[in-house]
Amino acid sequence: MAAAPSRSRQAAAGLLSIGQVLARLTPDFPALTSSKLRFLEVQGIVSPTRTESGYRKFSPADLERLRLALTLQRDHYLPLVVIRDYLADLDAGRNPAPPTSIPSMTSAPRRYRREELLSAAGARPQLLNDAVSTGVIAGADTYSEQTVTLLRALVALDRHGIEPRHIRSLRQSAERDVSLVESALSALLRRPDAPSRARASELAPELAARLDEVRTMFVRDALERILS
């Protein structure tokens, strides 16, 4: 009867706490913090297991995954989205070439003309007009991939009667979030040295993710009140 608990303890013995992960990685990545580790988890770089008490536990594979991601970020200045896609290819059993530079530095990102944007997002012309007139989407001659993603979301919302004018406040809220982040990082942003600017670039998305978490919790609480 004691065999199963014993195996469980042996498996758990191979897992690492956040503190142990930091102890192994900070010699090579001195700026790494527990907050940054949690941010990397939110961004899908690593998915540690959780104990019954909710504590994160990292496997040796998680540790090496973090080391690889942090190395690509530090040595090649790669955004997390590129690193995440590279890791996803590895997870799928493919053999991708290691990314060594930001894609936009080697090739111009695709731009969409109006008709191409409408086709890619499956949107009606009037929906795009409404989004531009309400300031949800900035009017332009060509549009980015990010705008395609945003317009697709607007299409999905429109099916349920949620129009661009209804979510104009979300953009205003996003601008307030940016102001909060800018204020929090003002000391770093005022410094002219490259390390300070790099640290600000690292912290900005992390703070934005924390604000998203808070907003998500508020929405969940409100939904629970509505649905209960």
N, C-alpha and C positions, 0 to 999 in steps of 0.2 A: 504493500500500500504506500510505502514511502518513496517508491521509485519515481512517480510522477512529480511530486514536489521537488525531488532532488534534481531531475532533469530541468525543471523550471528554473531552479536556482542557478544551475550551470549555464543555461541560456542567458539569464539576466546578468550573470557575471561578466559576459562578454560585451555588455552594453555600457555606454558612457553617458554620464550626466553632462549638462551644459558646461559646468565648471571643468570637468575632465577634458572635454573637447577644446575648450579655451586654452587649457594648460598645454595641450599638444600642438595647437595651431598658432598661438600668439608669438612664439619665437620667430616664426616666419612672417606673421601678419600682425604686427604690434597694435594696429588700430582696431583689430577685431574685438567686438564686445558681445555680450549676451543679447543685447538688443539687435545687433546686426545679424546674429544667428537666427533669431526669431523672424527677422525681416526676410532672410533667405528662405526660410520655411514658407512664409506667406507667398513668396514669389515662385514657389514650386521647385526650387533648386534641390531641396532635400525634404524627406518626409519621415521624421523620427517617430518611433512608437511612443505610446503614452502608458504610464503606469496607472493603476486604479485610482491613485491620488491625483492624476493629471500631470505628473512630471514627465518631461521629455527624456527619452533615452535614445542615444545614437549608436548605430552599429558600426563596426569597422568599415563597412562599405560606405556608410553615410560620411564617415570621417574623410575617406579618400575622395568622395564626391565633392565635399566642401573644399578640400585642399585644391582640387582641380579647378573648381569654379573661381575660387579666390585668386589662384594663379593667373587664370585667363583674364580676370578683371584687373589685376594689378599690372601684369606685364604687357597686356595688349589693349588695355582700356576698353574692353568689350562691354556692351550693355548686357544686362541680365537676360533680356529676351533672346539674344543671340546665344548666350551660354546655355539657357534652358532648352532651346531648340537642338543644340549640339548634344546635350545630355540625353534628350528624348530619342535622338537617332541612335545613340549608343545603347539605350535601354531596349530599343526595337530590334537590336541585333545587326544594325547596319554598321558600316565602317566609314563614317564621314571623315573627311580631312579636317584636322584640327583648325578651328577658326583662328586667324592671326591678326585680323584687323576689323574695324567696324565696316559693315557693308557699304554704308553711305560714303565712305572714304574711297572706295574702289569703283563704285558704280552709282549713278544717280538713282534715287528711289523713284518708282513709277508715279506719274501724275495722271490724273483722270480729267478729261474734259467733261462738261456737264452731262452730255448724253451717255458717256461711258460710266460716269458716276451713277446715274439713274439705273442703268442696266446692271451694273455690278451689285448695287444694293437692292434691286427689285423695287424701286420706289416710284411713286407717281410724281410727275413734275410739280403738281400743286403742293405736295408734301415738302419737297425741297424748297419751293418758294416760301412756304410758311416758316420753315426752319431758318431760312436766311433773313426773312423780314422780322422775326422775333429775336434774332441774334444768337440762336442756338448753334447755327453754322455760319461761319464768316463767308460772305460772298467772294468768289474769286474766279479767275479764268480757268484755272485747273485746281484739282483737289488731291489730297494725299490719301494713302491707305487708311490712315486714322479716321479721315472723314467718311470713307466707305463704311468702316465699322460703326461709326456713330449713326450714319443714316440707316444702316440695317437695323440698329436698335430702335430708331424712331419708327421704322416700318412695323416692327413687332408691337410697339406700344400703340401705334395708330389703330391696329386691328382691335384693340380693346377700348378705343375711344379716348386714348391719352394723346393729345395733340402737342405739337411743339410749344404752343403758347402756355400749356400747362406746366411744362418743365423748364421754362425760362429761368425760374428761381434756382434751379440746380446749377446752372452756369454761374449765376451770381454767388451761390454758396461756394462753388469751386474757387472763384476769385478771392473770396474771403479766406478760404483755406490757404491759398498761395500767400496771402498777406501774413497769415499767422506763421507760416514756415519761413518766409522772408524775415520776419521780425525775430524769430528764434535764432536764425543763422546770421543775423546782422553783423555780429562781431567777426565772424569768419569772412563774410562777404566784403567787409571793409579792408581786409588785409590783401596786399597785392601779391603775396608769394603764392607759388603754384601749389604747395602742400595744403594751404588753407582753402584754396578754391577747390582742390580735389576732395578735401574732407567735406566741404559744403555740398558738393555734387553727390557724395555718398550719403550724407544725412538727409538731404531733401526728400528723396523718394521714401526713405524710412519713416520720416515724420508724416508724410502724406498717407502712408499705409496705416499708421496708427490712427490718424484722423478718420480714415475709411472704416477702421474697425469700430471706432466709437459710433460713427453714423449708422453702421450696420446694426449695432446693438440697439440703438434708439429705434430704428425701423422695426426690428424684431419685437421689441417690447410693445410698440404700438400695434403691430399686427396681432400679437397675442391678445391684446385687449379687445380688438375688433372681433376676432374669431372665437373668443372664449364665451 
